[in-house]
Amino acid sequence: MHIGHGNRDEWKFIYSAPALAEGAKAQKEFRTKRVVWWKEQKEKIMVEIRATGLEVNESVAAQLSTYSNMKNAPQISIRADLQQKLGECHGKILEHQQAADEYEGWIQVLTANPNTSHELLHSDWLYFFGKS
C-alpha cells in the first residue's frame, strides 16, 4: 500500500495579521543579518583582491618581439577564484536585501490591518515562519 501525502499541500490554516506580522519581522531580521554578513564577506574579498588579487599577464611573444601591439600588451586580471567569490557575495547581498524589503512590505500591510485573519497554505506558513 502506497501512502502519499494526500492533500496536505491544500490544507489551510487561519492566522491573524499580528501573528503574520511577527513572522514577517523575524524573517526580515534574519534577511537583514544575512545582508550584513555577506557585505562583511564582500569586504574581506575586496581586501584580499587589493592585497594579492591582481596579476600581470605578459605574452611571451611580446617579450621576444621588437614591437608590441595591443594583442600582446601586458594585461592585469583578478584571480578567477576571487572574482567568483566577489560575484557570490554580490548576488547574496541582492537576494537577501530583496527578501528583507519584501518582508518589510508585509510587515507594513499586516500591521495596518490588525483585525484581519488570513488562510495560509503550507507554503505560506513556511514563508512567514519557516527556517530561512
C-alpha positions as CSV (number, residue, x, y, z in Angstrom):
1,M,0.0,0.0,0.0
2,H,1.4,3.4,-1.1
3,I,0.8,6.2,1.3
4,G,1.1,9.6,-0.4
5,H,0.9,13.0,1.2
6,G,-2.7,13.4,0.3
7,N,-4.0,16.9,0.2
8,R,-1.6,18.4,2.7
9,D,-0.4,20.9,0.2
10,E,-4.0,22.2,0.1
11,W,-4.6,22.4,3.8
12,K,-5.5,25.9,5.0
13,F,-4.7,27.5,8.4
14,I,-6.1,30.7,9.8
15,Y,-3.6,33.2,11.2
16,S,-4.2,36.7,12.5
17,A,-2.5,39.7,10.8
18,P,-0.5,40.4,14.0
19,A,0.8,36.8,14.1
20,L,1.8,37.1,10.5
21,A,3.4,40.5,11.1
22,E,5.6,38.9,13.8
23,G,6.6,36.1,11.5
24,A,7.5,38.7,8.8
25,K,9.5,40.7,11.3
26,A,11.5,37.6,12.3
27,Q,12.1,36.8,8.6
28,K,13.2,40.4,7.8
29,E,15.6,40.4,10.8
30,F,17.1,37.2,9.5
31,R,17.5,38.5,6.0
32,T,18.9,41.8,7.2
33,K,21.5,39.9,9.2
34,R,22.4,37.9,6.1
35,V,22.9,41.2,4.1
36,V,25.3,42.4,6.8
37,W,27.2,39.1,6.9
38,W,27.5,39.0,3.1
39,K,28.7,42.6,3.0
40,E,31.4,41.7,5.5
41,Q,32.4,38.8,3.3
42,K,32.5,41.0,0.3
43,E,34.7,43.5,2.1
44,K,37.1,40.6,3.1
45,I,37.3,39.6,-0.6
46,M,37.9,43.2,-1.6
47,V,40.8,43.5,0.9
48,E,42.3,40.2,-0.5
49,I,41.9,41.5,-4.1
50,R,43.6,44.7,-3.2
51,A,46.4,42.9,-1.4
52,T,47.0,39.9,-3.7
53,G,44.4,39.5,-6.3
54,L,45.9,41.4,-9.1
55,E,48.1,39.5,-11.6
56,V,50.0,40.9,-14.6
57,N,50.0,38.5,-17.5
58,E,52.6,39.2,-20.2
59,S,52.7,37.5,-23.5
60,V,55.9,35.6,-24.3
61,A,55.6,36.9,-27.9
62,A,55.6,40.5,-26.6
63,Q,58.8,39.9,-24.8
64,L,60.5,38.5,-27.9
65,S,59.1,40.9,-30.4
66,T,60.8,44.2,-31.3
67,Y,57.4,45.9,-31.3
68,S,54.3,45.1,-29.4
69,N,50.6,45.6,-30.4
70,M,47.6,45.7,-28.1
71,K,47.0,42.0,-28.5
72,N,50.3,41.2,-26.8
73,A,50.3,44.0,-24.3
74,P,50.5,43.1,-20.6
75,Q,47.1,42.6,-19.0
76,I,46.0,42.9,-15.4
77,S,43.4,40.5,-14.2
78,I,41.8,39.4,-11.0
79,R,42.3,35.8,-9.9
80,A,39.3,33.8,-11.1
81,D,38.6,32.4,-7.6
82,L,38.4,35.9,-6.1
83,Q,36.1,37.0,-9.0
84,Q,33.8,34.1,-8.3
85,K,33.7,34.8,-4.5
86,L,33.1,38.5,-5.2
87,G,30.2,37.6,-7.5
88,E,28.7,35.3,-5.0
89,C,28.8,37.9,-2.3
90,H,27.2,40.5,-4.6
91,G,24.4,38.1,-5.6
92,K,23.7,37.1,-2.0
93,I,23.6,40.7,-0.8
94,L,21.0,41.5,-3.5
95,E,19.0,38.3,-2.8
96,H,18.7,38.9,1.0
97,Q,18.1,42.6,0.6
98,Q,15.3,42.0,-1.8
99,A,13.8,39.4,0.6
100,A,14.2,41.8,3.6
101,D,12.4,44.6,1.6
102,E,9.6,42.2,0.7
103,Y,9.1,41.2,4.3
104,E,9.1,44.9,5.2
105,G,6.1,45.4,2.9
106,W,4.3,42.5,4.6
107,I,5.0,44.0,8.0
108,Q,3.5,47.3,6.9
109,V,0.3,45.8,5.4
110,L,-0.3,43.4,8.2
111,T,0.4,46.0,10.9
112,A,-2.0,48.4,9.1
113,N,-4.8,45.7,9.2
114,P,-4.5,44.1,12.7
115,N,-8.1,42.9,12.8
116,T,-7.9,40.6,9.8
117,S,-7.2,36.9,9.6
118,H,-5.8,35.0,6.6
119,E,-5.9,31.5,5.3
120,L,-2.4,30.1,4.8
121,L,-1.3,27.1,2.8
122,H,1.7,25.2,3.9
123,S,4.0,27.2,1.6
124,D,2.6,30.4,3.0
125,W,3.3,29.3,6.5
126,L,6.9,28.4,5.5
127,Y,7.2,31.9,4.0
128,F,6.3,33.6,7.3
129,F,7.5,31.1,9.9
130,G,9.8,28.5,8.3
131,K,13.5,28.3,8.7
132,S,15.2,30.5,6.2
